[in-house]
Every structure is written in C-alpha cells, then in structure tokens.
Amino acid sequence: QVRVVESGGGLVQPGGSLRLSCAASGDIRSVSRIYVMGWYRQAPGQQRDLVATCTTAGSPSYADSVKGRFTISRDNAKSMVYLQMNSLTPEDTAVYFCTAGYGSNISWGQGTQVTVSS
C-alpha cells in the first residue's frame, strides 16, 4: 500500500557529496500512518545495514559509521525523506535503500547505487 522510490545515486569522488531523495506514495490512509522513514545500505558481499532513520517528529538516528558526515531529514507534507552525504569515502559505496514504516508494515524501495571512487 506504500511505495517508496529512491533517487540521487551516482558516481562521486572521495570527499565529495551526494543527496539522496525518497518519495513515499500510496493510499492516503496508509501514507498518513507512516511513522518512520530511513535508509539502509548494502555493499557487495555484505549484509544490509541501517544508515539512518527519522521519525515523523523529526528525531534522527545514525549508524556510527556515518555520524557527522550524513544528515537525514524529512518533509512530512510531501512524504519524503532525504539523505545528505558528505565527506564520502570508498567504504560508503553500496546500494542505498529507502524504507518506510507504517502501522505494522515496512516498505522497501528498489535501491539506488552510490559509488565513491577516484
């Protein structure tokens, strides 16, 4: 009932920045029940790890590996969440997935590739 679509991935040099966007859509009732949106990432051969989350109230949480470099923000009126990524390193290379939690459900996006390389 809730669809999430990511965008903004690409190739960036070490030390560069990218801003990922995620839009949630679906029936009004389901979308209105979204209480948290966030980002996971998965590198080749690695597990899918939590990057950051943001509640409807605007409370953010971050993985230790990205604290001080990444910033998550939400636009509740537009049902969107963003991830500003600064000071990127090759270790940040991964497919980034947007998630939305609503009621007892979780929706996942298809992912957007972020590659950090010189």
Backbone as numpy.savetxt, mean C-alpha at the origin, in Angstrom:
# Nx Ny Nz CAx CAy CAz Cx Cy Cz
-16.89 -7.78 -2.88 -17.70 -6.56 -2.88 -16.86 -5.30 -2.88
-15.63 -5.40 -2.44 -14.70 -4.28 -2.48 -13.53 -4.64 -3.39
-13.29 -3.81 -4.36 -12.18 -3.98 -5.27 -11.13 -2.93 -4.98
-9.87 -3.33 -4.95 -8.78 -2.39 -4.74 -7.83 -2.50 -5.92
-7.38 -1.36 -6.40 -6.50 -1.28 -7.55 -5.33 -0.37 -7.23
-4.11 -0.91 -7.40 -2.90 -0.14 -7.12 -2.35 0.49 -8.40
-1.59 1.55 -8.22 -0.90 2.18 -9.33 0.30 2.94 -8.79
1.22 3.29 -9.67 2.35 4.12 -9.29 3.68 3.42 -9.23
3.71 2.11 -9.42 4.97 1.40 -9.39 5.82 1.72 -10.60
7.07 1.29 -10.54 7.97 1.53 -11.64 9.41 1.30 -11.25
10.30 1.74 -12.13 11.74 1.62 -11.92 12.28 2.94 -11.40
13.04 2.87 -10.32 13.61 4.06 -9.72 15.03 3.76 -9.25
15.89 4.77 -9.28 17.26 4.60 -8.83 17.34 4.60 -7.31
18.35 3.95 -6.75 18.53 4.02 -5.30 18.57 5.46 -4.82
17.89 5.71 -3.71 17.79 7.06 -3.18 16.61 7.84 -3.72
15.95 7.31 -4.72 14.82 7.98 -5.33 13.53 7.77 -4.57
12.45 8.27 -5.15 11.15 8.22 -4.51 10.08 7.76 -5.49
9.05 7.15 -4.94 7.85 6.78 -5.68 6.66 6.98 -4.77
5.53 7.25 -5.38 4.28 7.37 -4.64 3.26 6.39 -5.22
2.85 5.44 -4.41 1.86 4.47 -4.80 0.48 4.93 -4.40
-0.50 4.62 -5.23 -1.88 4.96 -4.95 -2.73 3.70 -5.00
-3.79 3.69 -4.23 -4.72 2.57 -4.21 -6.13 3.11 -4.07
-7.01 2.67 -4.94 -8.40 3.07 -4.90 -9.28 1.88 -4.59
-10.18 2.05 -3.65 -11.16 1.03 -3.31 -12.50 1.39 -3.92
-13.19 0.39 -4.44 -14.49 0.63 -5.04 -15.38 -0.58 -4.82
-16.66 -0.38 -5.01 -17.64 -1.44 -4.83 -18.96 -0.85 -4.38
-19.82 -1.72 -3.84 -21.09 -1.21 -3.36 -20.87 -0.28 -2.18
-21.73 0.69 -2.06 -21.56 1.74 -1.06 -21.51 1.17 0.35
-22.36 0.19 0.64 -22.40 -0.36 1.98 -21.06 -0.99 2.36
-20.48 -1.75 1.44 -19.21 -2.41 1.74 -18.09 -1.40 1.86
-18.02 -0.47 0.93 -16.96 0.52 0.95 -17.04 1.36 2.22
-18.25 1.67 2.67 -18.41 2.47 3.87 -17.96 1.74 5.12
-17.82 0.44 5.05 -17.40 -0.36 6.20 -15.89 -0.57 6.25
-15.15 -0.03 5.30 -13.70 -0.15 5.34 -13.17 0.56 6.58
-12.44 -0.16 7.39 -11.90 0.42 8.61 -10.37 0.53 8.59
-9.74 -0.16 7.65 -8.30 -0.07 7.54 -7.89 -0.36 6.10
-6.91 0.35 5.63 -6.29 0.07 4.34 -4.78 0.07 4.55
-4.10 -0.66 3.71 -2.66 -0.73 3.89 -1.94 -1.34 2.72
-0.66 -1.59 2.94 0.22 -2.10 1.90 1.05 -3.26 2.41
1.15 -4.29 1.60 2.07 -5.39 1.79 3.04 -5.41 0.61
4.14 -6.13 0.77 5.05 -6.31 -0.35 5.63 -7.70 -0.32
6.00 -8.19 -1.49 6.57 -9.52 -1.62 7.69 -9.49 -2.64
8.89 -9.78 -2.18 10.06 -9.87 -3.04 10.19 -11.30 -3.55
10.89 -11.51 -4.66 11.06 -12.87 -5.19 11.64 -13.82 -4.15
10.98 -14.95 -3.97 11.44 -15.94 -3.02 11.18 -15.61 -1.57
10.48 -14.52 -1.31 10.22 -14.09 0.06 8.73 -14.16 0.38
8.42 -14.12 1.65 7.04 -14.09 2.07 6.46 -12.70 1.87
5.15 -12.62 1.89 4.49 -11.34 1.78 4.46 -10.67 3.15
5.06 -9.51 3.24 5.22 -8.82 4.51 4.41 -7.53 4.55
3.94 -7.22 5.74 3.23 -5.96 5.96 4.19 -4.79 5.87
3.80 -3.77 5.15 4.60 -2.56 5.02 4.04 -1.45 5.90
2.75 -1.16 5.74 2.13 -0.08 6.49 0.63 -0.23 6.44
-0.04 0.27 7.47 -1.49 0.31 7.51 -1.94 1.66 8.01
-3.17 2.00 7.69 -3.76 3.24 8.17 -5.24 3.01 8.41
-5.70 3.33 9.61 -7.10 3.19 9.95 -7.89 4.37 9.40
-9.21 4.23 9.44 -10.07 5.32 9.00 -9.83 6.57 9.81
-9.48 6.40 11.07 -9.19 7.53 11.94 -7.85 8.18 11.63
-7.05 7.55 10.77 -5.79 8.13 10.37 -4.58 7.67 11.15
-4.72 6.62 11.95 -3.61 6.11 12.74 -2.74 5.19 11.88
-1.48 5.56 11.65 -0.61 4.73 10.81 0.26 3.78 11.61
0.62 2.68 10.99 1.58 1.75 11.53 2.54 1.36 10.42
3.81 1.12 10.78 4.84 0.83 9.79 5.70 -0.34 10.21
6.15 -1.09 9.22 7.17 -2.08 9.48 8.47 -1.36 9.83
9.27 -1.98 10.69 10.52 -1.35 11.10 11.43 -1.03 9.92
11.37 -1.83 8.89 12.26 -1.66 7.75 11.97 -0.39 6.93
10.79 0.19 7.11 10.43 1.36 6.31 10.18 2.60 7.15
10.25 2.49 8.46 10.01 3.64 9.32 11.00 4.76 9.01
10.47 5.96 8.91 11.29 7.11 8.60 11.50 7.35 7.13
11.13 6.38 6.29 11.30 6.53 4.85 9.97 6.52 4.11
9.02 5.73 4.58 7.72 5.62 3.93 6.66 6.33 4.75
5.67 6.88 4.07 4.55 7.52 4.73 3.25 7.05 4.09
2.35 6.54 4.92 1.05 6.12 4.44 0.02 7.19 4.79
-0.90 7.43 3.89 -1.96 8.40 4.14 -3.24 7.93 3.46
-4.35 8.45 3.93 -5.66 8.07 3.39 -6.50 9.28 3.06
-7.33 9.10 2.06 -8.37 10.05 1.72 -9.67 9.28 1.84
-10.30 9.36 2.99 -11.49 8.55 3.24 -12.64 8.91 2.31
-12.76 10.18 1.98 -13.85 10.61 1.11 -13.75 9.96 -0.26
-12.53 9.68 -0.70 -12.31 9.06 -2.01 -12.00 7.58 -1.91
-12.01 7.03 -0.69 -11.68 5.62 -0.46 -10.34 5.26 -1.08
-9.35 6.09 -0.82 -8.02 5.87 -1.37 -6.97 5.87 -0.27
-5.89 5.19 -0.54 -4.74 5.17 0.35 -3.49 5.34 -0.49
-2.49 6.00 0.08 -1.26 6.30 -0.64 -0.06 5.82 0.16
1.01 5.57 -0.54 2.26 5.21 0.10 3.37 6.01 -0.55
3.87 7.00 0.17 5.00 7.79 -0.29 6.27 7.09 0.14
7.10 6.72 -0.81 8.31 5.97 -0.54 9.52 6.82 -0.90
10.34 7.13 0.08 11.53 7.93 -0.11 12.77 7.13 0.26
13.92 7.62 -0.18 15.20 6.97 0.12 15.17 5.49 -0.19
14.68 5.16 -1.36 14.51 3.77 -1.73 15.85 3.07 -1.92
15.88 1.81 -1.55 17.06 0.97 -1.70 16.69 -0.27 -2.49
17.68 -0.99 -3.03 17.36 -2.23 -3.75 16.56 -3.23 -2.93
16.72 -3.18 -1.61 15.98 -4.09 -0.74 14.48 -3.80 -0.73
14.08 -2.64 -1.24 12.67 -2.31 -1.34 12.02 -2.88 -2.59
12.81 -3.47 -3.47 12.28 -4.06 -4.69 11.32 -5.19 -4.35
10.10 -5.08 -4.85 9.07 -6.06 -4.54 7.80 -5.71 -5.31
6.87 -6.63 -5.30 5.52 -6.33 -5.73 4.76 -5.81 -4.52
4.18 -4.65 -4.65 3.45 -4.02 -3.56 1.95 -4.23 -3.76
1.30 -4.72 -2.72 -0.12 -5.03 -2.76 -0.89 -4.13 -1.82
-1.98 -3.59 -2.31 -2.88 -2.81 -1.48 -3.93 -3.73 -0.87
-4.33 -3.43 0.36 -5.37 -4.20 1.03 -6.39 -3.28 1.64
-7.60 -3.79 1.78 -8.66 -3.07 2.45 -9.41 -4.04 3.35
-9.58 -3.66 4.60 -10.34 -4.46 5.54 -11.69 -3.83 5.78
-12.72 -4.63 5.64 -14.07 -4.15 5.86 -14.89 -5.28 6.47
-15.59 -4.99 7.56 -16.28 -6.02 8.28 -15.30 -7.12 8.65
-15.62 -8.35 8.30 -14.73 -9.48 8.54 -13.98 -9.89 7.28
-13.97 -9.04 6.27 -13.40 -9.36 4.97 -12.13 -8.57 4.69
-11.31 -9.11 3.82 -10.11 -8.44 3.35 -10.04 -8.58 1.84
-9.84 -7.46 1.16 -9.67 -7.46 -0.29 -8.22 -7.14 -0.63
-7.73 -7.76 -1.69 -6.36 -7.57 -2.14 -6.34 -7.06 -3.56
-5.42 -6.16 -3.84 -5.21 -5.72 -5.20 -4.33 -6.70 -5.95
-4.11 -6.42 -7.23 -3.29 -7.29 -8.08 -1.80 -7.07 -7.89
-1.43 -5.95 -7.32 -0.04 -5.65 -7.07 0.55 -4.73 -8.12
1.54 -3.96 -7.71 2.28 -3.11 -8.62 3.76 -3.28 -8.35
4.55 -3.44 -9.41 5.97 -3.73 -9.28 6.76 -2.48 -8.98
7.59 -2.55 -7.96 8.55 -1.50 -7.64 9.94 -2.09 -7.75
10.75 -1.52 -8.62 12.11 -1.99 -8.81 13.07 -0.85 -8.54
13.99 -1.06 -7.61 14.99 -0.06 -7.25 16.33 -0.57 -7.73
16.87 0.08 -8.74 18.10 -0.37 -9.35 18.77 0.78 -10.08
20.10 0.75 -10.12 20.85 1.74 -10.86 21.09 1.29 -12.29
